[in-house]
Amino acid sequence: MTMKETIIVDKSMLNMRLDQIVAHVTKISRSKVKRLIDENLILLNGEQAKASSTLCLNDYIEYDYQEEVEIVPQAESISLDLLFEDDYLLILNKPAGLVVHPGAGNRQGTLLNGLLGYNPIFSELDRAGIVHRLDKDTSGVLVIAKTLSAQKYLQSEFKLRNVNKEYTALIYGIPKKTGRLEHNVGRHPINRKKQAVINSRGKVAISHFNIEDSFSLASQVGIKISTGRTHQIRVQMAHIGHAVIGDKLYGNRKYKKIVHVDRHMLHASKISFMHPNRKEYLSFEAPLPNDMVDCIEKLRGSIS
């Protein structure tokens, strides 16, 4: 059941936080409310806000919540491309097309289901030890925790921006300059499936990119991200006029279809962080998938 409602703040709510008010009115758990706020499905006066936001009289809260029947994820036998494993970590190369978490329309066949099938230990951890995510059609290196202490440590490291994340993308056109991108990114005001660069109340998104190779109508770029906003790279590259090749959500009709691909050409190529137990700095790399290698060859040969 979908709930799309508006709450008008009255005097009784003035000493309450945003998440407290929504939880009280909707009877949704505070943890789920917090997730909805993080996913920009709860807006304050039409804009993004923090769970801890204090409110003013007559402020309005909009929430868009797909009520779901709680279904316990089932273990499944799914092939995992492992890059590394010890008692604390599992590092894998996620293929494009694999959904990370179960959700509406994807109850089965997700990475989480595969982790539960790979080792029962993951059933003891929240989200099966998954500490970050990649979009369904983004391939690349992904970190999974195998213990509760490792999970808490890695969640903190991601939050503190101590994890170095590097991506490879194939983009339309050749940027005139490279360097730092900094934008406020939030939910698109019209299309709720999209994120967008917005002028106010968005969350800062910071990326650094450089050209690794260029072709007649496209480029291969390396991108390091300092923040982890939803669709960050795809939104920012499209905003500067160089959308990721194959991006159906953020690509624009003005981009000439120079090569046929089945998904957006974005790959999480490298991740580096401190080991949660040994305190040793580790780096893991995932090689470019075949479809990106093929795309590069076509671009290099100007084959459409």
C-alpha positions in Angstrom: 0.0 0.0 0.0 1.4 3.4 -1.0 1.0 6.3 1.5 1.4 9.8 0.1 0.5 12.2 2.8 1.3 15.6 4.2 1.7 16.5 7.9 1.2 20.1 9.0 3.2 21.0 12.1 1.1 22.2 15.0 2.0 23.5 18.5 2.1 20.0 19.9 5.0 19.1 17.6 7.3 22.0 18.1 9.6 20.3 20.6 9.9 17.1 18.4 12.4 16.1 15.8 11.4 15.5 12.2 11.8 11.7 12.6 9.9 11.7 15.8 6.9 13.4 14.3 6.7 11.2 11.3 7.1 8.0 13.4 4.4 9.2 15.8 1.9 10.2 13.1 2.5 7.2 10.8 3.3 4.5 13.3 6.3 3.6 11.1 9.4 2.6 13.2 12.0 5.3 13.8 14.7 3.2 12.0 12.5 3.0 8.9 11.6 6.7 9.1 15.4 7.4 9.3 15.9 5.3 6.1 13.1 7.1 4.3 14.6 10.5 5.2 18.0 9.4 4.0 16.4 8.2 0.7 14.6 11.6 0.3 11.2 10.0 0.6 10.4 12.4 3.4 10.6 16.1 2.6 10.3 19.1 4.9 8.7 22.1 3.1 9.3 20.3 -0.2 13.1 20.0 0.4 15.5 17.5 1.9 16.1 17.6 5.6 17.9 15.8 8.4 16.2 13.4 10.8 17.2 15.7 13.6 15.7 18.8 12.1 13.6 21.0 14.4 10.4 22.4 12.9 8.4 25.6 12.9 4.7 26.1 13.2 2.9 25.4 9.9 5.9 23.6 8.4 4.7 20.8 6.2 6.1 17.3 6.0 5.5 15.2 2.9 6.1 11.5 2.9 5.9 8.8 0.2 6.1 5.4 1.7 5.5 2.0 0.1 4.3 -0.1 2.9 5.8 -3.5 2.6 5.0 -6.9 4.2 8.1 -7.9 6.1 9.6 -10.9 4.2 12.6 -12.7 5.7 15.3 -12.9 2.9 16.0 -16.5 1.9 19.4 -18.1 1.3 20.1 -18.7 -2.4 22.9 -20.3 -4.4 24.3 -17.3 -6.4 27.8 -17.3 -7.9 30.0 -14.7 -6.3 33.2 -13.4 -7.8 35.5 -13.3 -4.7 38.5 -11.0 -4.7 39.5 -11.6 -1.0 38.3 -13.2 2.1 39.4 -13.6 5.7 37.7 -13.9 9.1 36.5 -10.3 9.0 36.0 -9.3 5.4 34.6 -10.5 2.1 35.6 -8.5 -1.0 33.8 -9.3 -4.2 33.4 -8.1 -7.8 29.7 -7.4 -8.3 28.5 -8.0 -11.8 26.2 -5.5 -13.5 22.6 -6.5 -13.2 22.9 -7.9 -9.7 20.7 -6.0 -7.1 22.4 -5.6 -3.8 19.4 -5.5 -1.4 16.0 -7.1 -1.7 13.2 -4.6 -2.3 9.9 -4.1 -4.1 10.1 -6.2 -7.3 13.4 -7.8 -6.2 12.6 -10.2 -3.4 15.0 -12.9 -4.8 18.2 -13.2 -6.6 20.0 -10.3 -4.8 23.5 -10.1 -3.5 22.1 -10.4 0.0 20.3 -13.7 -0.8 23.6 -14.9 -2.3 25.6 -14.0 0.8 23.1 -15.9 3.0 23.6 -18.9 0.7 27.3 -18.6 0.7 27.8 -18.6 4.5 25.2 -18.8 7.3 27.2 -16.4 9.3 25.8 -13.5 7.3 22.3 -14.3 8.7 23.6 -13.0 12.1 24.5 -9.6 10.7 22.2 -6.6 9.7 21.9 -6.5 5.9 24.1 -9.6 5.8 27.1 -7.5 6.5 26.7 -5.2 3.5 28.2 -1.8 4.5 27.7 0.1 1.2 26.0 -0.5 -2.1 26.3 -0.1 -5.9 23.5 0.5 -8.3 22.0 -2.5 -10.0 23.7 -1.8 -13.3 27.0 -0.6 -11.8 29.7 -3.3 -11.6 32.7 -3.5 -9.4 34.4 -4.0 -6.1 32.2 -4.3 -3.0 33.1 -4.7 0.7 31.2 -7.0 3.0 31.7 -7.4 6.8 31.8 -10.9 8.4 31.6 -9.8 12.0 29.5 -7.3 13.9 32.6 -5.4 15.1 33.9 -5.3 11.5 30.6 -4.0 10.2 30.4 -1.2 12.8 34.0 -0.2 12.1 33.5 -0.1 8.3 30.2 1.8 8.6 32.0 4.4 10.7 34.9 4.6 8.2 32.5 5.2 5.3 30.7 7.8 7.3 33.9 9.6 8.2 35.0 9.4 4.5 38.1 7.4 5.4 37.4 4.9 2.6 39.0 5.7 -0.8 36.6 4.8 -3.7 37.6 5.0 -7.3 35.5 4.4 -10.4 36.0 4.1 -14.1 33.3 5.6 -16.4 32.8 5.9 -20.1 31.2 9.3 -20.9 29.9 11.2 -23.9 32.2 13.8 -25.2 35.6 15.1 -24.1 35.6 17.4 -21.1 37.5 20.7 -21.6 38.9 20.5 -18.1 39.0 18.0 -15.3 39.3 18.3 -11.5 36.9 18.7 -8.6 33.1 18.6 -8.9 31.1 19.9 -5.9 27.3 20.2 -6.1 24.3 20.0 -3.8 22.5 16.8 -4.8 19.0 15.8 -3.8 15.8 14.2 -5.1 14.6 15.6 -8.4 11.6 18.0 -7.8 9.5 16.3 -10.4 10.8 12.8 -11.2 11.2 11.0 -7.8 13.2 8.2 -9.3 16.0 10.6 -10.1 18.5 12.7 -8.2 19.5 16.2 -9.4 21.8 19.1 -8.7 19.7 21.5 -6.7 20.4 24.9 -5.3 19.3 24.4 -1.7 18.9 21.8 1.0 20.6 19.1 -0.9 23.5 17.1 0.4 27.0 18.1 -0.8 28.5 15.7 -3.4 32.2 15.9 -4.1 34.0 14.0 -6.9 37.4 14.3 -8.6 37.8 13.1 -12.2 40.5 12.9 -14.8 40.6 11.8 -18.4 42.3 8.4 -18.8 41.7 8.0 -22.5 39.8 9.9 -25.2 38.1 9.0 -28.4 36.5 11.0 -31.2 33.1 11.3 -29.4 33.7 9.9 -25.9 36.1 9.6 -23.0 37.2 7.2 -20.4 37.5 8.9 -17.0 38.7 7.9 -13.6 36.7 9.3 -10.8 37.4 9.4 -7.0 34.5 10.3 -4.8 34.7 11.9 -1.4 31.0 11.5 -0.7 28.6 8.7 -1.4 25.3 10.3 -2.6 22.7 8.3 -4.5 23.7 8.2 -8.2 26.4 10.8 -7.4 28.7 10.2 -10.4 25.9 9.8 -12.9 24.2 13.0 -11.7 27.3 15.1 -11.7 28.7 13.9 -15.1 25.3 14.5 -16.7 25.1 18.0 -15.1 28.4 19.1 -16.7 27.2 17.8 -20.1 29.1 14.5 -20.1 26.6 11.8 -19.1 27.7 8.2 -18.6 27.3 6.2 -21.8 24.2 4.1 -21.7 22.6 5.9 -18.7 18.9 5.7 -19.5 17.9 7.7 -16.4 20.3 10.7 -16.7 21.3 10.6 -20.4 19.7 13.2 -22.6 18.3 12.9 -26.1 20.8 15.5 -27.3 23.6 12.9 -26.8 24.2 11.1 -30.0 24.0 7.3 -29.6 27.5 6.5 -30.7 27.7 2.9 -29.4 25.1 0.4 -28.3 25.4 -0.8 -24.7 22.9 -2.6 -22.4 23.6 -0.6 -19.2 25.4 2.5 -18.1 29.2 2.2 -18.4 30.2 2.7 -14.8 32.5 0.4 -12.8 33.7 0.6 -9.2 37.4 -0.2 -10.0 39.2 0.2 -6.7 38.6 0.6 -2.9 41.1 1.2 -0.2 40.6 1.2 3.6 42.1 0.2 6.9 41.5 -3.4 7.9 39.1 -3.5 10.9 41.3 -5.9 12.9 44.9 -5.8 11.7 44.9 -2.1 11.1 46.7 -2.7 7.8 45.8 -0.4 4.9 44.3 -2.6 2.1 43.5 -1.9 -1.6 41.4 -4.1 -3.8 40.8 -3.7 -7.5 38.2 -5.2 -9.8 39.1 -5.5 -13.5 36.9 -3.9 -16.1 34.0 -6.2 -17.1 33.9 -7.5 -20.7 31.1 -5.2 -21.8 33.1 -2.1 -20.9 36.2 -3.5 -22.6 34.2 -4.2 -25.7 32.7 -0.7 -25.6 36.2 0.9 -25.3 37.3 -1.1 -28.4 34.3 0.1 -30.3 34.9 3.7 -29.3 38.6 3.4 -30.2 37.7 2.0 -33.6 34.8 4.5 -34.1 32.4 1.5 -34.6 28.8 2.4 -33.8 
